[in-house]
């Protein structure tokens, strides 16, 4: 692809004009967390573990509880999240049921998750998984037809506790 064509494609993309902050996390859905940690430790380890279960989350218009086991690693400034689905209905379960395993989502930390959800709607993105923990802490997964990568928005005060990032 020529440089001119690349520039035209990128500058014409409505996502470019939104001004998203840099992604700060890449999430992978895995079937076996321990096996994935062993596989990816040389690239992203050492990992820290967390129970990532979420209760009373809005998932595709229903209130759902989900059990998740999570490991966090790093690659420079990028957090790497490995997610093992355990129970309940969630995007992670859907991903596995479609026979997939691997890269699942990109996370962006934002000041106002709801405002970003509204900005993304005209571009075809729909919030499919959403949880507001408090007035200043929210996460949302967004998807759009024909795009296998989910976008996650995390709103959380800087310097706050480890994020419930899924």
MIDOSE-1310 file (N, C-alpha, C; in nm, 2 decimals, decimal comma, always signed):
residues 166
xxxx	+0,09/-0,12/+0,00/+0,00/+0,00/+0,00/+0,09/+0,12/+0,00; +0,06/+0,21/-0,09/+0,14/+0,33/-0,10/+0,12/+0,42/+0,02; +0,22/+0,51/+0,05/+0,21/+0,60/+0,16/+0,08/+0,69/+0,15; +0,06/+0,74/+0,02/-0,05/+0,83/+0,00/-0,18/+0,76/+0,03
xxxx	-0,19/+0,63/-0,01/-0,32/+0,56/+0,01/-0,34/+0,53/+0,16; -0,23/+0,49/+0,23/-0,24/+0,47/+0,37/-0,28/+0,60/+0,44; -0,23/+0,71/+0,41/-0,27/+0,84/+0,47/-0,41/+0,87/+0,44; -0,46/+0,85/+0,32/-0,60/+0,87/+0,28/-0,69/+0,78/+0,36
xxxx	-0,66/+0,65/+0,38/-0,74/+0,56/+0,45/-0,75/+0,60/+0,60; -0,64/+0,63/+0,66/-0,63/+0,66/+0,80/-0,71/+0,79/+0,82; -0,68/+0,90/+0,74/-0,74/+1,03/+0,77/-0,89/+1,03/+0,74; -0,94/+0,94/+0,66/-1,08/+0,93/+0,63/-1,16/+0,85/+0,73
xxxx	-1,09/+0,78/+0,82/-1,16/+0,69/+0,91/-1,22/+0,78/+1,02; -1,35/+0,77/+1,05/-1,41/+0,84/+1,15/-1,36/+0,82/+1,29; -1,30/+0,70/+1,32/-1,24/+0,67/+1,44/-1,12/+0,76/+1,47; -1,05/+0,79/+1,36/-0,93/+0,87/+1,38/-0,97/+1,01/+1,43
xxxx	-1,08/+1,06/+1,38/-1,12/+1,20/+1,42/-1,18/+1,21/+1,56; -1,21/+1,10/+1,62/-1,27/+1,10/+1,76/-1,17/+1,14/+1,86; -1,04/+1,11/+1,84/-0,94/+1,15/+1,94/-0,93/+1,05/+2,05; -0,95/+0,92/+2,03/-0,93/+0,82/+2,14/-0,79/+0,83/+2,20
xxxx	-0,79/+0,81/+2,33/-0,65/+0,81/+2,39/-0,58/+0,68/+2,34; -0,45/+0,67/+2,37/-0,39/+0,54/+2,33/-0,44/+0,42/+2,41; -0,45/+0,31/+2,34/-0,49/+0,19/+2,41/-0,39/+0,16/+2,52; -0,44/+0,11/+2,64/-0,35/+0,08/+2,75/-0,36/-0,07/+2,79
xxxx	-0,44/-0,15/+2,72/-0,45/-0,29/+2,75/-0,49/-0,37/+2,63; -0,44/-0,49/+2,62/-0,49/-0,59/+2,52/-0,53/-0,70/+2,60; -0,66/-0,74/+2,57/-0,72/-0,85/+2,65/-0,73/-0,98/+2,56; -0,69/-1,09/+2,62/-0,69/-1,22/+2,55/-0,79/-1,31/+2,63
xxxx	-0,88/-1,38/+2,56/-0,96/-1,48/+2,62/-0,89/-1,62/+2,60; -0,88/-1,69/+2,71/-0,81/-1,82/+2,70/-0,90/-1,93/+2,76; -0,88/-2,05/+2,72/-0,96/-2,16/+2,78/-0,90/-2,21/+2,91; -0,77/-2,20/+2,92/-0,70/-2,25/+3,04/-0,59/-2,15/+3,09
xxxx	-0,63/-2,08/+3,19/-0,54/-1,96/+3,24/-0,40/-2,01/+3,27; -0,39/-2,12/+3,35/-0,25/-2,16/+3,39/-0,17/-2,20/+3,26; -0,23/-2,27/+3,17/-0,15/-2,30/+3,04/-0,12/-2,17/+2,97; -0,21/-2,08/+2,96/-0,18/-1,95/+2,89/-0,07/-1,87/+2,96
xxxx	-0,07/-1,87/+3,09/+0,03/-1,80/+3,17/+0,17/-1,86/+3,14; +0,17/-1,99/+3,14/+0,30/-2,06/+3,11/+0,35/-2,03/+2,97; +0,25/-2,03/+2,87/+0,29/-2,00/+2,73/+0,34/-1,86/+2,71; +0,27/-1,76/+2,78/+0,30/-1,62/+2,75/+0,39/-1,56/+2,86
xxxx	+0,43/-1,63/+2,96/+0,52/-1,57/+3,06/+0,65/-1,51/+3,00; +0,71/-1,58/+2,90/+0,83/-1,52/+2,84/+0,81/-1,39/+2,77; +0,69/-1,37/+2,72/+0,65/-1,25/+2,65/+0,60/-1,14/+2,74; +0,51/-1,17/+2,84/+0,44/-1,07/+2,91/+0,45/-1,09/+3,06
xxxx	+0,52/-1,19/+3,11/+0,52/-1,21/+3,25/+0,62/-1,13/+3,32; +0,63/-1,14/+3,46/+0,55/-1,23/+3,54/+0,40/-1,18/+3,55; +0,31/-1,27/+3,58/+0,17/-1,24/+3,58/+0,12/-1,22/+3,73; +0,02/-1,14/+3,75/-0,05/-1,14/+3,88/-0,19/-1,18/+3,86
xxxx	-0,24/-1,25/+3,95/-0,38/-1,31/+3,94/-0,48/-1,23/+4,01; -0,61/-1,25/+3,96/-0,72/-1,18/+4,02/-0,85/-1,25/+3,99; -0,94/-1,26/+4,09/-1,07/-1,31/+4,06/-1,14/-1,19/+3,99; -1,18/-1,21/+3,87/-1,24/-1,11/+3,79/-1,39/-1,12/+3,78
xxxx	-1,45/-1,19/+3,87/-1,60/-1,21/+3,86/-1,67/-1,08/+3,88; -1,78/-1,07/+3,81/-1,86/-0,95/+3,81/-2,01/-0,99/+3,83; -2,07/-0,92/+3,93/-2,21/-0,95/+3,96/-2,30/-0,83/+3,90; -2,42/-0,87/+3,86/-2,52/-0,77/+3,82/-2,46/-0,68/+3,71
xxxx	-2,41/-0,74/+3,61/-2,36/-0,66/+3,49/-2,47/-0,66/+3,38; -2,48/-0,55/+3,31/-2,57/-0,54/+3,20/-2,51/-0,61/+3,08; -2,56/-0,72/+3,04/-2,51/-0,79/+2,92/-2,62/-0,81/+2,82; -2,61/-0,74/+2,71/-2,70/-0,75/+2,60/-2,85/-0,74/+2,65
xxxx	-2,87/-0,64/+2,74/-3,00/-0,61/+2,79/-3,05/-0,69/+2,91; -2,97/-0,78/+2,96/-3,00/-0,86/+3,07/-2,90/-0,84/+3,18; -2,95/-0,86/+3,31/-2,86/-0,85/+3,42/-2,80/-0,99/+3,44; -2,67/-1,00/+3,44/-2,60/-1,13/+3,45/-2,48/-1,12/+3,55
xxxx	-2,46/-1,23/+3,61/-2,34/-1,25/+3,69/-2,24/-1,34/+3,61; -2,12/-1,31/+3,62/-2,02/-1,39/+3,54/-1,90/-1,42/+3,63; -1,85/-1,54/+3,62/-1,72/-1,58/+3,69/-1,61/-1,58/+3,59; -1,50/-1,51/+3,63/-1,38/-1,50/+3,54/-1,26/-1,51/+3,63
xxxx	-1,16/-1,57/+3,58/-1,02/-1,57/+3,64/-0,93/-1,49/+3,55; -0,85/-1,40/+3,61/-0,78/-1,31/+3,53/-0,63/-1,31/+3,57; -0,54/-1,29/+3,47/-0,40/-1,27/+3,50/-0,36/-1,15/+3,43; -0,28/-1,06/+3,49/-0,22/-0,94/+3,43/-0,07/-0,95/+3,41
xxxx	-0,03/-0,92/+3,29/+0,11/-0,90/+3,27/+0,14/-0,77/+3,20; +0,26/-0,75/+3,14/+0,29/-0,63/+3,07/+0,38/-0,65/+2,95; +0,36/-0,55/+2,86/+0,46/-0,54/+2,75/+0,48/-0,39/+2,74; +0,59/-0,34/+2,80/+0,61/-0,20/+2,81/+0,50/-0,13/+2,88
xxxx	+0,44/-0,03/+2,82/+0,33/+0,05/+2,88/+0,20/-0,02/+2,87; +0,19/-0,13/+2,79/+0,06/-0,20/+2,76/+0,04/-0,31/+2,86; -0,07/-0,31/+2,93/-0,11/-0,42/+3,02/-0,17/-0,53/+2,93; -0,13/-0,65/+2,96/-0,18/-0,77/+2,89/-0,27/-0,84/+2,99
xxxx	-0,39/-0,87/+2,95/-0,49/-0,93/+3,04/-0,53/-1,07/+2,98; -0,51/-1,17/+3,05/-0,55/-1,31/+3,01/-0,68/-1,34/+3,09; -0,79/-1,38/+3,02/-0,92/-1,40/+3,09/-0,96/-1,54/+3,06; -0,99/-1,61/+3,17/-1,05/-1,74/+3,16/-1,19/-1,73/+3,21
xxxx	-1,29/-1,77/+3,12/-1,43/-1,77/+3,15/-1,46/-1,89/+3,24; -1,53/-1,87/+3,35/-1,57/-1,98/+3,44/-1,72/-2,01/+3,44; -1,80/-1,91/+3,45/-1,94/-1,93/+3,45/-2,02/-1,80/+3,41; -2,15/-1,82/+3,38/-2,24/-1,71/+3,35/-2,23/-1,67/+3,20
xxxx	-2,30/-1,57/+3,17/-2,31/-1,52/+3,03/-2,23/-1,39/+3,02; -2,14/-1,39/+2,92/-2,05/-1,27/+2,90/-1,99/-1,27/+2,76; -1,93/-1,17/+2,71/-1,87/-1,17/+2,58/-1,76/-1,28/+2,57; -1,70/-1,31/+2,69/-1,59/-1,41/+2,69/-1,64/-1,55/+2,66
xxxx	-1,76/-1,58/+2,71/-1,82/-1,70/+2,68/-1,86/-1,71/+2,54; -1,92/-1,60/+2,48/-1,95/-1,60/+2,34/-1,83/-1,63/+2,25; -1,72/-1,57/+2,29/-1,60/-1,58/+2,21/-1,55/-1,72/+2,21; -1,55/-1,79/+2,32/-1,51/-1,93/+2,33/-1,61/-2,02/+2,26
xxxx	-1,74/-1,99/+2,27/-1,85/-2,07/+2,20/-1,84/-2,06/+2,05; -1,78/-1,95/+2,00/-1,76/-1,94/+1,86/-1,63/-2,01/+1,81; -1,57/-2,08/+1,90/-1,44/-2,16/+1,87/-1,32/-2,07/+1,87; -1,33/-1,96/+1,93/-1,21/-1,87/+1,93/-1,14/-1,87/+2,06
xxxx	-1,01/-1,83/+2,05/-0,93/-1,81/+2,17/-0,82/-1,71/+2,12; -0,78/-1,62/+2,21/-0,68/-1,52/+2,17/-0,72/-1,38/+2,19; -0,67/-1,29/+2,11/-0,69/-1,15/+2,13/-0,84/-1,12/+2,12; -0,89/-1,05/+2,22/-1,04/-1,03/+2,23/-1,08/-0,88/+2,23
xxxx	-1,00/-0,80/+2,30/-1,04/-0,66/+2,31/-0,92/-0,56/+2,33; -0,94/-0,44/+2,30/-0,85/-0,33/+2,33/-0,92/-0,24/+2,43; -0,84/-0,20/+2,54/-0,90/-0,11/+2,64/-0,84/+0,03/+2,63; -0,93/+0,13/+2,64/-0,90/+0,27/+2,65/-0,95/+0,33/+2,78
xxxx	-0,86/+0,39/+2,85/-0,90/+0,46/+2,97/-0,95/+0,60/+2,93; -1,07/+0,63/+2,98/-1,14/+0,75/+2,94/-1,20/+0,82/+3,07; -1,22/+0,95/+3,06/-1,28/+1,03/+3,17/-1,43/+1,01/+3,19; -1,50/+0,97/+3,07/-1,64/+0,96/+3,08/-1,69/+0,85/+2,98
xxxx	-1,70/+0,73/+3,04/-1,74/+0,61/+2,96/-1,87/+0,63/+2,88; -1,97/+0,69/+2,95/-2,10/+0,71/+2,88/-2,09/+0,80/+2,76; -2,01/+0,91/+2,77/-1,99/+1,00/+2,66/-1,92/+0,93/+2,55; -1,82/+0,85/+2,57/-1,75/+0,77/+2,47/-1,85/+0,67/+2,40
xxxx	-1,93/+0,61/+2,48/-2,03/+0,51/+2,42/-2,12/+0,59/+2,32; -2,16/+0,71/+2,36/-2,24/+0,79/+2,27/-2,17/+0,83/+2,14; -2,04/+0,87/+2,16/-1,96/+0,91/+2,04/-1,94/+0,79/+1,94; -1,93/+0,67/+2,00/-1,91/+0,55/+1,91/-2,03/+0,50/+1,84
xxxx	-2,15/+0,53/+1,90/-2,27/+0,48/+1,84/-2,29/+0,51/+1,69; -2,27/+0,63/+1,65/-2,29/+0,66/+1,51/-2,19/+0,59/+1,42; -2,09/+0,53/+1,47/-1,99/+0,45/+1,40/-2,02/+0,31/+1,40; -2,14/+0,27/+1,45/-2,18/+0,13/+1,45/-2,15/+0,05/+1,57
xxxx	-2,09/+0,11/+1,67/-2,06/+0,04/+1,80/-2,18/+0,04/+1,89; -2,20/-0,07/+1,95/-2,30/-0,09/+2,05/-2,24/-0,14/+2,18; -2,28/-0,09/+2,30/-2,24/-0,14/+2,42/-2,31/-0,27/+2,45; -2,23/-0,37/+2,47/-2,29/-0,51/+2,49/-2,27/-0,56/+2,64
xxxx	-2,17/-0,50/+2,71/-2,14/-0,54/+2,84/-2,10/-0,41/+2,92; -2,17/-0,39/+3,03/-2,16/-0,26/+3,10/-2,18/-0,27/+3,25; -2,10/-0,20/+3,32/-2,11/-0,20/+3,47/-2,06/-0,07/+3,52; -2,15/+0,00/+3,60/-2,12/+0,12/+3,67/-2,10/+0,08/+3,82
xxxx	-1,98/+0,09/+3,86/-1,95/+0,06/+4,00/-1,98/+0,17/+4,10; -1,95/+0,29/+4,04/-1,97/+0,42/+4,12/-1,98/+0,53/+4,02; -2,00/+0,65/+4,07/-2,01/+0,77/+3,99/-1,89/+0,79/+3,90; -1,77/+0,75/+3,95/-1,65/+0,77/+3,87/-1,58/+0,64/+3,83
xxxx	-1,65/+0,53/+3,84/-1,59/+0,40/+3,79/-1,69/+0,32/+3,71; -1,66/+0,30/+3,58/-1,74/+0,23/+3,49/-1,66/+0,16/+3,39; -1,71/+0,04/+3,34/-1,65/-0,02/+3,23/-1,75/-0,06/+3,13; -1,72/-0,06/+3,00/-1,81/-0,10/+2,89/-1,73/-0,17/+2,78
xxxx	-1,79/-0,28/+2,73/-1,74/-0,34/+2,61/-1,83/-0,30/+2,49; -1,77/-0,26/+2,38/-1,85/-0,22/+2,26/-1,81/-0,31/+2,14; -1,91/-0,34/+2,06/-1,88/-0,42/+1,94/-1,95/-0,35/+1,82; -1,90/-0,39/+1,70/-1,97/-0,34/+1,58/-1,97/-0,46/+1,48
xxxx	-2,07/-0,46/+1,40/-2,08/-0,57/+1,30/-1,96/-0,58/+1,21; -1,91/-0,70/+1,18/-1,80/-0,72/+1,09/-1,67/-0,69/+1,15; -1,66/-0,66/+1,28/-1,53/-0,63/+1,34/-1,51/-0,72/+1,46; -1,41/-0,81/+1,45/-1,40/-0,91/+1,56/-1,34/-0,86/+1,69
xxxx	-1,28/-0,74/+1,69/-1,22/-0,68/+1,81/-1,32/-0,60/+1,89; -1,33/-0,62/+2,01/-1,41/-0,54/+2,10/-1,33/-0,43/+2,16; -1,40/-0,32/+2,17/-1,34/-0,20/+2,24/-1,39/-0,19/+2,38; -1,30/-0,17/+2,47/-1,34/-0,15/+2,61/-1,31/-0,01/+2,65
xxxx	-1,40/+0,05/+2,72/-1,38/+0,18/+2,79/-1,37/+0,16/+2,94; -1,27/+0,21/+3,00/-1,26/+0,20/+3,15/-1,25/+0,35/+3,20; -1,35/+0,38/+3,28/-1,35/+0,51/+3,35/-1,32/+0,48/+3,49; -1,21/+0,54/+3,54/-1,17/+0,52/+3,68/-1,07/+0,63/+3,72
xxxx	-1,08/+0,68/+3,84/-0,99/+0,79/+3,88/-0,84/+0,74/+3,87; -0,76/+0,83/+3,83/-0,61/+0,80/+3,83/-0,56/+0,77/+3,97; -0,48/+0,68/+3,98/-0,42/+0,64/+4,11/-0,52/+0,56/+4,20; -0,63/+0,52/+4,14/-0,73/+0,44/+4,22/-0,68/+0,30/+4,23
xxxx	-0,75/+0,21/+4,29/-0,71/+0,07/+4,31/-0,70/+0,00/+4,18; -0,65/-0,12/+4,18/-0,65/-0,20/+4,06/-0,78/-0,21/+3,99; -0,79/-0,18/+3,87/-0,92/-0,17/+3,80/-0,98/-0,30/+3,78; -1,12/-0,31/+3,80/-1,19/-0,43/+3,76/-1,20/-0,43/+3,61
xx	-1,09/-0,45/+3,54/-1,08/-0,44/+3,39/-1,11/-0,58/+3,33; -1,20/-0,58/+3,24/-1,24/-0,71/+3,18/-1,24/-0,70/+3,03
